Structures are given as C-alpha cells and as structure tokens.
C-alpha cells in the first residue's frame, strides 16, 4: 500500500537499510568509539550510496547522519558534489551546510571555492559568512569580503 501511495504522490518509498547498512548505522550511532571513515566505508559494498541514505533518512541519534556526512566529505568529495551543492544552498540542510563550510579548507580548492560562493548567494548566506570569515583558508576568507 505504501509503495502505491508513494508512487501516486511522487515520493520514493521509505528507505529500508540492507543488513550491511544496518550494521553501518549501528556503528555510526555509537556515542563513543566510532571507527575511522576508512573502516566505515569498508563495511558496505557501495559506501557512497549507503552513507547518503543514512544522511537523507536517519534523524536519531543526530550524530549518526552527521558522521556519515563527514565520511562522505572526507572520502567521497568528488562523487557527492551534487549533494554538497544542495547541502550548502538549501535552508532545510543548514546543519549539513555548516559541516561542509567548516571543512571547506580540506576540500579540493576549486570545489571549496565553488561551494563557498554558492553558499554566499543562498538563503544560508549569513551562516556562510560567519563560518567562512574564520576559515583557515585565506582564499575562502576573502570571498566574504567581496
């Protein structure tokens, strides 16, 4: 019934984690002692898709999707550029925007600049200005002054 209703309304059916994704989510949900991103991405056959599912669908505990997002930013930056663009521009993704912008200095410099510029012209611009004004990257700090 849910699938028929979802298709009729144009929304995807709810995400059901695979056994590997459920194990990954359990590890991401630990309060302390989360394995490294390298270890996390080795837990599932398609880490990018699995981590994105967690970011998009999991709300509790709140640190689980944020840890998934950190691993995506740190390990899969090029693969998730469309999502990064969405995260820094969509007001409903403000927590993810903050995460990306605080880590922008660790990204590919061209990508970091593009994402920062996008965020500065989005509804998230005030937050972007605050974060980028104290970035360790002088190029990103300069964008705020333009």
DSSP file (Angstrom, degrees, kcal/mol; ACC not computed):
  #  RESIDUE AA STRUCTURE BP1 BP2  ACC     N-H-->O    O-->H-N    N-H-->O    O-->H-N    TCO  KAPPA ALPHA  PHI   PSI    X-CA   Y-CA   Z-CA
    1    1 A X     >        0   0    0      0, 0.0     4,-2.7     0, 0.0     5,-0.2   0.000 360.0 360.0 360.0 -46.3    0.0    0.0    0.0
    2    2 A X  H  >  +     0   0    0      1,-0.2     4,-3.1     2,-0.2     5,-0.2   0.897 360.0  51.1 -60.0 -41.0    2.8    2.5    1.0
    3    3 A X  H  > S+     0   0    0      2,-0.2     4,-2.7     1,-0.2    -1,-0.2   0.922 111.0  47.4 -64.1 -43.5    4.6    1.9   -2.3
    4    4 A X  H  > S+     0   0    0      2,-0.2     4,-2.3     1,-0.2    -2,-0.2   0.929 115.0  46.1 -63.0 -44.8    1.4    2.5   -4.3
    5    5 A X  H  X S+     0   0    0     -4,-2.7     4,-2.2     2,-0.2     6,-0.2   0.907 112.6  51.0 -63.8 -41.8    0.7    5.7   -2.3
    6    6 A X  H  X>S+     0   0    0     -4,-3.1     5,-1.9    -5,-0.2     4,-0.9   0.920 111.6  46.7 -62.0 -44.0    4.3    6.8   -2.6
    7    7 A X  H  <5S+     0   0    0     -4,-2.7     3,-0.4     1,-0.2    -1,-0.2   0.900 111.8  51.2 -65.7 -39.2    4.3    6.3   -6.4
    8    8 A X  H  <5S+     0   0    0     -4,-2.3    -1,-0.2     1,-0.2    -2,-0.2   0.869 115.1  42.4 -65.2 -36.3    1.0    8.1   -6.7
    9    9 A X  H  <5S-     0   0    0     -4,-2.2    -1,-0.2     2,-0.2    -2,-0.2   0.538 112.9-118.5 -87.8  -7.4    2.3   11.1   -4.7
   10   10 A X  T  <5S+     0   0    0     -4,-0.9     2,-0.3    -3,-0.4    -3,-0.2   0.599  72.9 124.4  82.4  10.8    5.6   11.1   -6.5
   11   11 A X      < -     0   0    0     -5,-1.9    -1,-0.3    -6,-0.2    -2,-0.2  -0.807  64.3-110.5-104.4 148.0    7.6   10.4   -3.3
   12   12 A X        -     0   0    0     -2,-0.3     3,-0.1     1,-0.1    -1,-0.1  -0.335  39.0 -97.8 -71.5 155.8   10.0    7.5   -3.0
   13   13 A X        -     0   0    0      1,-0.1    -1,-0.1   -10,-0.0     3,-0.1  -0.320  56.1 -81.0 -65.8 158.3    9.2    4.6   -0.7
   14   14 A X        -     0   0    0      1,-0.1     2,-0.3    -3,-0.1    -1,-0.1  -0.265  51.5-103.9 -61.9 148.6   10.9    4.8    2.7
   15   15 A X        -     0   0    0     -3,-0.1     2,-0.5    38,-0.1    -1,-0.1  -0.555  31.3-166.1 -75.3 131.8   14.4    3.6    2.9
   16   16 A X        -     0   0    0     -2,-0.3     5,-0.1    -3,-0.1     6,-0.1  -0.978  22.2-128.5-117.6 116.7   15.0    0.2    4.4
   17   17 A X        -     0   0    0     -2,-0.5     2,-0.0     4,-0.1    33,-0.0  -0.329  16.2-124.6 -67.4 143.9   18.6   -0.5    5.2
   18   18 A X     >  -     0   0    0      1,-0.1     4,-2.8    -2,-0.0     5,-0.2  -0.282  37.6 -96.7 -69.5 169.1   20.3   -3.7    4.0
   19   19 A X  H  > S+     0   0    0      1,-0.2     4,-2.0     2,-0.2     5,-0.1   0.903 128.8  49.1 -57.4 -40.2   21.9   -5.8    6.7
   20   20 A X  H  > S+     0   0    0      2,-0.2     4,-2.3     1,-0.2    -1,-0.2   0.911 112.3  47.8 -65.0 -41.3   25.3   -4.2    5.9
   21   21 A X  H  > S+     0   0    0      2,-0.2     4,-3.0     1,-0.2    -2,-0.2   0.875 109.0  53.9 -67.2 -36.8   23.8   -0.7    6.1
   22   22 A X  H  X S+     0   0    0     -4,-2.8     4,-2.2     2,-0.2    -1,-0.2   0.908 109.9  47.7 -62.9 -40.9   22.0   -1.6    9.4
   23   23 A X  H  X S+     0   0    0     -4,-2.0     4,-2.0     2,-0.2    -2,-0.2   0.908 112.4  49.6 -65.0 -41.5   25.4   -2.7   10.8
   24   24 A X  H  X S+     0   0    0     -4,-2.3     4,-2.6     1,-0.2    -2,-0.2   0.925 111.0  49.2 -61.4 -45.6   27.0    0.6    9.5
   25   25 A X  H  X S+     0   0    0     -4,-3.0     4,-1.6     1,-0.2    -1,-0.2   0.883 108.0  54.3 -62.5 -38.9   24.2    2.6   11.1
   26   26 A X  H  < S+     0   0    0     -4,-2.2     4,-0.5     2,-0.2    -1,-0.2   0.921 110.8  45.5 -61.8 -43.2   24.6    0.8   14.4
   27   27 A X  H >< S+     0   0    0     -4,-2.0     3,-1.1     1,-0.2    -2,-0.2   0.909 112.3  51.0 -67.1 -41.7   28.3    1.7   14.4
   28   28 A X  H 3< S+     0   0    0     -4,-2.6    -1,-0.2     1,-0.2    -2,-0.2   0.771 105.8  58.4 -65.3 -24.4   27.6    5.3   13.4
   29   29 A X  T 3< S+     0   0    0     -4,-1.6    -1,-0.2    -5,-0.2    -2,-0.2   0.587  77.5 114.7 -83.2 -11.2   25.1    5.5   16.2
   30   30 A X    <   -     0   0    0     -3,-1.1     4,-0.2    -4,-0.5     3,-0.1  -0.343  64.5-141.1 -60.6 139.0   27.6    4.7   19.0
   31   31 A X  S    S+     0   0    0      1,-0.1     2,-0.3     2,-0.1     3,-0.1   0.910  82.5  16.3 -67.7 -41.6   28.1    7.6   21.3
   32   32 A X  S    S+     0   0    0      1,-0.1    -1,-0.1    -3,-0.0    -3,-0.0  -0.909 112.0  34.4-130.3 156.2   31.8    6.9   21.6
   33   33 A X        +     0   0    0     -2,-0.3     2,-0.2     1,-0.2    -1,-0.1   0.789  61.5 176.2  78.1  30.3   34.4    5.0   19.8
   34   34 A X        -     0   0    0     -4,-0.2    -1,-0.2    -3,-0.1     3,-0.1  -0.478  32.8-115.9 -66.4 134.6   33.3    5.3   16.2
   35   35 A X        -     0   0    0     -2,-0.2    -1,-0.1     1,-0.1     5,-0.0  -0.136  41.0 -82.3 -62.2 167.3   35.7    3.6   13.8
   36   36 A X     >  -     0   0    0      1,-0.1     4,-2.4     4,-0.0     3,-0.2  -0.210  39.2-107.8 -66.1 162.6   37.6    5.7   11.2
   37   37 A X  H  > S+     0   0    0      1,-0.2     4,-2.8     2,-0.2     5,-0.2   0.869 120.9  58.5 -60.7 -36.5   35.9    6.7    7.9
   38   38 A X  H  > S+     0   0    0      1,-0.2     4,-0.8     2,-0.2    -1,-0.2   0.906 109.0  43.9 -59.7 -41.3   38.2    4.3    6.2
   39   39 A X  H  4 S+     0   0    0      2,-0.2     4,-0.3     1,-0.2     3,-0.3   0.891 112.7  52.8 -69.6 -39.2   36.9    1.4    8.3
   40   40 A X  H >< S+     0   0    0     -4,-2.4     3,-1.7     1,-0.2     4,-0.3   0.922 106.6  51.0 -63.8 -44.8   33.3    2.6    7.9
   41   41 A X  H >< S+     0   0    0     -4,-2.8     3,-0.6     1,-0.3     6,-0.3   0.745 104.2  59.6 -68.1 -20.1   33.4    2.7    4.1
   42   42 A X  T 3< S+     0   0    0     -4,-0.8    -1,-0.3    -3,-0.3    -2,-0.2   0.546  89.9  73.8 -81.8  -5.4   34.8   -0.8    4.1
   43   43 A X  T <  S+     0   0    0     -3,-1.7     2,-0.3    -4,-0.3    -1,-0.2   0.666  98.3  42.9 -81.4 -16.7   31.7   -2.1    5.8
   44   44 A X  S <  S-     0   0    0     -3,-0.6     3,-0.5    -4,-0.3    -1,-0.0  -0.938  76.7-126.7-132.9 151.4   29.3   -1.8    2.8
   45   45 A X  S    S+     0   0    0     -2,-0.3     2,-0.4     1,-0.3    -1,-0.1   0.865 109.1  28.8 -65.2 -35.9   29.7   -2.7   -0.9
   46   46 A X  S  > S+     0   0    0      1,-0.1     4,-2.5     2,-0.1    -1,-0.3  -0.745  71.2 176.1-126.0  82.0   28.6    0.8   -2.1
   47   47 A X  H  > S+     0   0    0     -3,-0.5     4,-2.9    -2,-0.4     5,-0.3   0.843  76.0  55.8 -61.0 -35.9   29.7    3.2    0.7
   48   48 A X  H  > S+     0   0    0      2,-0.2     4,-2.3     1,-0.2    -1,-0.2   0.962 112.7  40.9 -61.8 -50.7   28.7    6.4   -1.1
   49   49 A X  H  > S+     0   0    0      2,-0.2     4,-2.3     1,-0.2    -2,-0.2   0.925 117.0  49.0 -63.3 -44.8   25.1    5.3   -1.6
   50   50 A X  H  X S+     0   0    0     -4,-2.5     4,-1.9     1,-0.2    -2,-0.2   0.923 112.8  46.3 -63.4 -44.8   24.8    3.8    1.9
   51   51 A X  H  X S+     0   0    0     -4,-2.9     4,-2.6    -5,-0.2    -1,-0.2   0.890 111.7  51.8 -66.6 -38.2   26.2    6.8    3.6
   52   52 A X  H  X S+     0   0    0     -4,-2.3     4,-2.7    -5,-0.3    -1,-0.2   0.895 106.9  53.9 -64.1 -38.6   23.9    9.1    1.6
   53   53 A X  H  X S+     0   0    0     -4,-2.3     4,-1.8     2,-0.2     5,-0.3   0.915 110.0  47.8 -59.5 -41.7   20.9    7.0    2.6
   54   54 A X  H  X S+     0   0    0     -4,-1.9     4,-2.2     2,-0.2    -2,-0.2   0.930 112.1  48.4 -66.0 -45.3   21.9    7.5    6.2
   55   55 A X  H  < S+     0   0    0     -4,-2.6    -2,-0.2     1,-0.2    -1,-0.2   0.917 118.1  41.5 -59.2 -43.3   22.3   11.2    5.8
   56   56 A X  H  < S+     0   0    0     -4,-2.7    -1,-0.2    -5,-0.2    -2,-0.2   0.723 127.7  26.0 -79.1 -22.6   19.0   11.6    4.0
   57   57 A X  H  < S+     0   0    0     -4,-1.8     2,-0.5    -5,-0.2    -3,-0.2   0.630  98.1  82.3-121.4 -17.3   16.9    9.2    6.1
   58   58 A X     <  +     0   0    0     -4,-2.2     7,-0.1    -5,-0.3     3,-0.1  -0.794  33.5 161.6-100.2 132.6   18.3    8.9    9.7
   59   59 A X        +     0   0    0     -2,-0.5     2,-0.4     1,-0.3    -1,-0.1   0.616  47.5  92.7-116.7 -23.8   17.4   11.5   12.3
   60   60 A X  S    S+     0   0    0      1,-0.2    -1,-0.3     2,-0.1     2,-0.1  -0.989  86.4  24.2-131.0 135.5   18.2    9.8   15.6
   61   61 A X  S >> S-     0   0    0     -2,-0.4     3,-1.7    -3,-0.1     4,-0.6   0.641  87.0-145.7 -70.6 151.3   20.7    9.8   17.0
   62   62 A X  H 3> S+     0   0    0      1,-0.3     4,-0.9     2,-0.2    -2,-0.1   0.734  93.2  60.8 -62.6 -22.9   21.5   13.1   15.4
   63   63 A X  H 3> S+     0   0    0      1,-0.2     4,-2.6     2,-0.2    -1,-0.3   0.730  89.1  72.9 -77.4 -18.9   25.2   12.4   15.3
   64   64 A X  H <> S+     0   0    0     -3,-1.7     4,-2.1     1,-0.2    -1,-0.2   0.959 101.5  39.2 -62.2 -52.4   24.8    9.3   13.0
   65   65 A X  H  X S+     0   0    0     -4,-0.6     4,-2.4     1,-0.2    -1,-0.2   0.851 115.6  53.9 -67.8 -29.6   23.9   11.2    9.8
   66   66 A X  H  X S+     0   0    0     -4,-0.9     4,-2.3     2,-0.2    -1,-0.2   0.905 108.5  48.3 -70.0 -38.9   26.5   13.9   10.6
   67   67 A X  H  X S+     0   0    0     -4,-2.6     4,-2.1     2,-0.2    -2,-0.2   0.896 111.3  51.2 -64.3 -39.3   29.2   11.2   11.0
   68   68 A X  H  X S+     0   0    0     -4,-2.1     4,-2.1    -5,-0.2    -2,-0.2   0.920 109.9  50.0 -62.1 -42.5   28.1    9.7    7.7
   69   69 A X  H  X S+     0   0    0     -4,-2.4     4,-2.8     1,-0.2    -2,-0.2   0.888 107.2  54.2 -63.8 -39.4   28.3   13.2    6.1
   70   70 A X  H  X S+     0   0    0     -4,-2.3     4,-2.9     1,-0.2     5,-0.2   0.931 109.0  48.3 -60.2 -45.1   31.8   13.7    7.5
   71   71 A X  H  X S+     0   0    0     -4,-2.1     4,-2.8     1,-0.2     5,-0.5   0.899 111.6  50.0 -63.0 -39.7   32.9   10.4    5.9
   72   72 A X  H  X S+     0   0    0     -4,-2.1     4,-2.2     2,-0.2    -2,-0.2   0.932 113.3  45.7 -63.2 -44.9   31.3   11.4    2.6
   73   73 A X  H  < S+     0   0    0     -4,-2.8     4,-0.5     1,-0.2    -2,-0.2   0.924 119.9  40.3 -63.1 -44.6   33.0   14.8    2.6
   74   74 A X  H  < S+     0   0    0     -4,-2.9    -2,-0.2    -5,-0.2    -1,-0.2   0.832 131.8  20.7 -75.7 -33.2   36.4   13.4    3.6
   75   75 A X  H  < S+     0   0    0     -4,-2.8    -3,-0.2    -5,-0.2    -2,-0.2   0.655 131.8  31.3-112.9 -20.0   36.4   10.2    1.4
   76   76 A X     X  +     0   0    0     -4,-2.2     4,-1.7    -5,-0.5     3,-0.4   0.016  68.9 135.7-132.4  27.6   33.9   10.8   -1.4
   77   77 A X  T  4 S+     0   0    0     -4,-0.5     3,-0.3     1,-0.2     7,-0.2   0.859  75.8  45.6 -49.0 -49.3   34.0   14.5   -2.1
   78   78 A X  T >4 S+     0   0    0      1,-0.2     3,-1.0     2,-0.2    -1,-0.2   0.881 111.7  52.8 -66.7 -37.1   34.1   14.3   -5.9
   79   79 A X  T 34 S+     0   0    0     -3,-0.4     3,-0.3     1,-0.2    -1,-0.2   0.789 113.3  42.9 -68.6 -27.6   31.4   11.7   -6.1
   80   80 A X  T 3X S+     0   0    0     -4,-1.7     4,-2.7    -3,-0.3     3,-0.4   0.130  71.4 122.0-109.2  21.8   29.0   13.7   -4.0
   81   81 A X  H <> S+     0   0    0     -3,-1.0     4,-2.5     1,-0.2     5,-0.2   0.888  75.1  53.8 -53.3 -42.6   29.5   17.2   -5.5
   82   82 A X  H  > S+     0   0    0     -3,-0.3     4,-1.9     1,-0.2    -1,-0.2   0.923 111.8  45.7 -58.8 -40.8   25.7   17.5   -6.4
   83   83 A X  H  > S+     0   0    0     -3,-0.4     4,-3.0     2,-0.2    -2,-0.2   0.897 109.8  54.1 -67.9 -39.2   24.8   16.7   -2.8
   84   84 A X  H  X S+     0   0    0     -4,-2.7     4,-2.1     1,-0.2    -2,-0.2   0.913 107.8  50.8 -59.9 -41.8   27.4   19.1   -1.5
   85   85 A X  H  X S+     0   0    0     -4,-2.5     4,-0.8    -5,-0.2    -1,-0.2   0.913 112.5  46.6 -61.2 -42.8   25.9   21.8   -3.6
   86   86 A X  H >X S+     0   0    0     -4,-1.9     4,-2.4    -5,-0.2     3,-0.8   0.925 110.2  53.4 -64.7 -44.5   22.4   21.0   -2.3
   87   87 A X  H 3< S+     0   0    0     -4,-3.0    10,-0.4     1,-0.2    -2,-0.2   0.878 110.5  45.7 -60.7 -39.3   23.7   20.9    1.3
   88   88 A X  H 3< S+     0   0    0     -4,-2.1    -1,-0.2    -5,-0.2    36,-0.2   0.627 121.2  37.1 -83.0  -9.9   25.3   24.4    1.2
   89   89 A X  H << S+     0   0    0     -4,-0.8    34,-0.7    -3,-0.8     2,-0.5   0.695  93.5  85.8-112.7 -22.9   22.3   26.1   -0.5
   90   90 A X    ><  -     0   0    0     -4,-2.4     3,-2.0    -5,-0.2     7,-0.2  -0.699  63.6-148.0 -88.5 124.6   19.2   24.6    0.9
   91   91 A X  G >  S+     0   0    0     -2,-0.5     3,-1.2     1,-0.3    -1,-0.1   0.816  98.6  59.5 -60.5 -30.5   17.9   26.2    4.2
   92   92 A X  G 3  S+     0   0    0      1,-0.3    -1,-0.3     2,-0.1     3,-0.2   0.568 103.4  54.1 -74.6  -6.0   16.5   22.9    5.4
   93   93 A X  G <>  +     0   0    0     -3,-2.0     4,-2.5    -7,-0.2     3,-0.4  -0.030  69.0 128.8-111.2  27.7   20.0   21.4    5.2
   94   94 A X  H <>  +     0   0    0     -3,-1.2     4,-2.7     1,-0.3     5,-0.2   0.856  69.3  54.4 -57.6 -40.2   21.6   24.1    7.3
   95   95 A X  H  > S+     0   0    0      1,-0.2     4,-1.8     2,-0.2    -1,-0.3   0.913 112.1  44.4 -60.4 -41.9   23.4   21.6    9.7
   96   96 A X  H  > S+     0   0    0     -3,-0.4     4,-2.7     2,-0.2    -2,-0.2   0.864 110.0  56.0 -69.7 -36.2   25.0   20.0    6.7
   97   97 A X  H  X S+     0   0    0     -4,-2.5     4,-2.8   -10,-0.4     5,-0.2   0.936 107.6  48.9 -60.0 -45.5   25.9   23.4    5.2
   98   98 A X  H  X S+     0   0    0     -4,-2.7     4,-2.4     1,-0.2    -1,-0.2   0.918 111.0  50.6 -59.6 -43.2   27.7   24.3    8.4
   99   99 A X  H  X S+     0   0    0     -4,-1.8     4,-1.0    -5,-0.2    -2,-0.2   0.935 113.0  44.9 -61.5 -47.4   29.6   20.9    8.3
  100  100 A X  H >< S+     0   0    0     -4,-2.7     3,-0.6     1,-0.2     4,-0.4   0.934 114.3  48.2 -62.6 -46.9   30.7   21.4    4.7
  101  101 A X  H >< S+     0   0    0     -4,-2.8     3,-0.7     1,-0.3     4,-0.3   0.857 108.7  53.2 -67.1 -34.7   31.7   25.0    5.2
  102  102 A X  H 3< S+     0   0    0     -4,-2.4    -1,-0.3    -5,-0.2    -2,-0.2   0.738 117.5  39.0 -70.2 -21.1   33.7   24.2    8.3
  103  103 A X  T X< S+     0   0    0     -4,-1.0     3,-2.3    -3,-0.6     4,-0.5   0.334  84.2 106.2-106.3   4.3   35.6   21.6    6.3
  104  104 A X  G X  S+     0   0    0     -3,-0.7     3,-1.6    -4,-0.4     8,-0.1   0.835  71.3  63.2 -56.7 -35.6   35.8   23.6    3.1
  105  105 A X  G 3  S+     0   0    0     -4,-0.3    -1,-0.3     1,-0.3    -2,-0.1   0.661 101.0  54.1 -65.4 -13.8   39.5   24.2    3.6
  106  106 A X  G <  S+     0   0    0     -3,-2.3    -1,-0.3     2,-0.1    -2,-0.2   0.535  95.2  89.2 -94.5  -8.3   40.1   20.4    3.4
  107  107 A X  S <  S-     0   0    0     -3,-1.6     2,-0.1    -4,-0.5   -33,-0.0  -0.296 100.4 -70.6 -82.9 168.1   38.3   20.1    0.0
  108  108 A X     >  -     0   0    0      1,-0.1     4,-3.0    -2,-0.1     5,-0.2  -0.413  53.5-123.2 -51.2 130.1   39.7   20.4   -3.5
  109  109 A X  H  > S+     0   0    0      1,-0.2     4,-2.2     2,-0.2     5,-0.2   0.855 108.7  48.1 -55.2 -40.6   40.5   24.1   -3.7
  110  110 A X  H  > S+     0   0    0      2,-0.2     4,-2.4     1,-0.2    -1,-0.2   0.932 114.8  45.6 -65.6 -44.1   38.3   24.7   -6.8
  111  111 A X  H  > S+     0   0    0      2,-0.2     4,-2.9     1,-0.2     5,-0.3   0.911 111.4  53.1 -64.7 -42.1   35.4   22.8   -5.3
  112  112 A X  H  X S+     0   0    0     -4,-3.0     4,-2.2     1,-0.2    -1,-0.2   0.915 110.9  46.6 -59.9 -43.5   35.8   24.6   -2.0
  113  113 A X  H  X S+     0   0    0     -4,-2.2     4,-2.7    -5,-0.2    -1,-0.2   0.926 113.2  48.6 -65.3 -44.9   35.7   28.0   -3.7
  114  114 A X  H  X S+     0   0    0     -4,-2.4     4,-2.5     2,-0.2    -2,-0.2   0.937 113.7  45.9 -60.9 -48.1   32.6   27.0   -5.8
  115  115 A X  H  X S+     0   0    0     -4,-2.9     4,-2.4     1,-0.2    -1,-0.2   0.890 113.2  50.3 -63.7 -39.4   30.7   25.6   -2.8
  116  116 A X  H  X S+     0   0    0     -4,-2.2     4,-2.0    -5,-0.3    -1,-0.2   0.923 110.7  48.7 -64.7 -44.5   31.6   28.7   -0.7
  117  117 A X  H  X S+     0   0    0     -4,-2.7     4,-0.7     1,-0.2    -2,-0.2   0.915 111.4  50.4 -62.0 -42.7   30.4   31.1   -3.5
  118  118 A X  H >< S+     0   0    0     -4,-2.5     3,-1.1     1,-0.2     4,-0.3   0.927 110.2  49.5 -60.0 -44.5   27.2   29.1   -3.8
  119  119 A X  H >< S+     0   0    0     -4,-2.4     3,-1.1     1,-0.3     9,-0.3   0.852 105.3  57.8 -65.3 -33.5   26.6   29.3   -0.1
  120  120 A X  H 3< S+     0   0    0     -4,-2.0    -1,-0.3     1,-0.2    -2,-0.2   0.631 110.8  43.3 -73.6 -12.6   27.2   33.0    0.0
  121  121 A X  T << S+     0   0    0     -3,-1.1    -1,-0.2    -4,-0.7    -2,-0.2   0.294 104.1  84.1-110.8   7.9   24.4   33.6   -2.6
  122  122 A X  S X  S-     0   0    0     -3,-1.1     3,-1.6    -4,-0.3     4,-0.1  -0.370  99.1 -93.1-100.6 180.0   22.0   31.2   -1.0
  123  123 A X  T 3  S+     0   0    0    -34,-0.7     3,-0.4     1,-0.3     4,-0.2   0.651 125.1  63.0 -66.7 -14.3   19.5   31.5    1.8
  124  124 A X  T 3>  +     0   0    0    -35,-0.2     4,-2.6   -36,-0.2     3,-0.3   0.242  69.6 115.0 -90.0  12.3   22.3   30.2    4.1
  125  125 A X  H <>  +     0   0    0     -3,-1.6     4,-2.7     1,-0.2    -1,-0.2   0.822  69.3  53.7 -59.0 -37.2   24.4   33.3    3.3
  126  126 A X  H  > S+     0   0    0     -3,-0.4     4,-1.9     2,-0.2    -1,-0.2   0.930 113.6  42.7 -65.1 -43.2   24.5   34.7    6.8
  127  127 A X  H  > S+     0   0    0     -3,-0.3     4,-2.4     2,-0.2     5,-0.2   0.911 113.2  53.4 -65.9 -42.1   25.7   31.4    8.3
  128  128 A X  H  X S+     0   0    0     -4,-2.6     4,-3.1    -9,-0.3     5,-0.3   0.915 107.4  51.4 -60.1 -43.1   28.2   31.0    5.4
  129  129 A X  H  X S+     0   0    0     -4,-2.7     4,-2.0     1,-0.2    -1,-0.2   0.929 110.2  49.3 -59.5 -45.6   29.6   34.5    6.1
  130  130 A X  H  < S+     0   0    0     -4,-1.9     4,-0.4     2,-0.2    -2,-0.2   0.926 117.4  39.5 -60.3 -46.2   30.2   33.7    9.7
  131  131 A X  H >< S+     0   0    0     -4,-2.4     3,-1.3     1,-0.2    -2,-0.2   0.937 117.2  46.8 -72.5 -47.2   31.9   30.4    9.0
  132  132 A X  H >< S+     0   0    0     -4,-3.1     3,-1.5     1,-0.3    -1,-0.2   0.789  99.6  68.7 -69.3 -26.3   33.9   31.4    6.0
  133  133 A X  T 3< S+     0   0    0     -4,-2.0    -1,-0.3    -5,-0.3    -2,-0.2   0.711 109.1  37.2 -65.3 -17.8   35.2   34.6    7.7
  134  134 A X  T <  S+     0   0    0     -3,-1.3    -1,-0.3    -4,-0.4    -2,-0.2   0.165  86.9 136.1-117.1  16.5   37.2   32.5   10.1
  135  135 A X    <   -     0   0    0     -3,-1.5     6,-0.1     2,-0.1   -33,-0.1  -0.323  61.0-130.3 -62.6 144.5   38.2   29.8    7.6
  136  136 A X  S    S+     0   0    0      4,-0.1     2,-0.7     5,-0.0    -1,-0.1   0.686  91.8  85.1 -66.1 -16.1   41.9   28.7    7.8
  137  137 A X     >  -     0   0    0      1,-0.2     4,-2.1    -5,-0.1     3,-0.3  -0.784  68.9-156.6 -91.7 116.1   42.0   29.2    4.0
  138  138 A X  H  > S+     0   0    0     -2,-0.7     4,-2.0     1,-0.2    -1,-0.2   0.810  92.9  58.2 -62.8 -29.0   42.7   32.8    3.1
  139  139 A X  H  > S+     0   0    0      2,-0.2     4,-1.1     1,-0.2    -1,-0.2   0.914 108.3  45.3 -66.2 -41.6   41.0   32.4   -0.3
  140  140 A X  H  > S+     0   0    0     -3,-0.3     4,-0.8     1,-0.2    -2,-0.2   0.879 111.4  52.4 -69.2 -38.5   37.8   31.4    1.4
  141  141 A X  H >X S+     0   0    0     -4,-2.1     3,-0.8     1,-0.2     4,-0.7   0.887 105.6  56.2 -62.8 -37.4   38.0   34.2    3.9
  142  142 A X  H >X S+     0   0    0     -4,-2.0     4,-0.8     1,-0.2     3,-0.8   0.824  95.1  66.0 -65.3 -31.9   38.5   36.7    1.0
  143  143 A X  H >< S+     0   0    0     -4,-1.1     3,-0.6     1,-0.3    -1,-0.2   0.842  96.4  56.5 -59.3 -32.5   35.2   35.6   -0.6
  144  144 A X  H << S+     0   0    0     -3,-0.8    -1,-0.3    -4,-0.8    -2,-0.2   0.826 104.7  52.4 -68.3 -30.8   33.3   37.0    2.4
  145  145 A X  H <<        0   0    0     -3,-0.8    -1,-0.2    -4,-0.7    -2,-0.2   0.614 360.0 360.0 -82.3 -12.7   34.9   40.4    1.8
  146  146 A X    <<        0   0    0     -4,-0.8    -1,-0.2    -3,-0.6    -2,-0.1   0.499 360.0 360.0 -76.2 360.0   33.9   40.6   -1.9
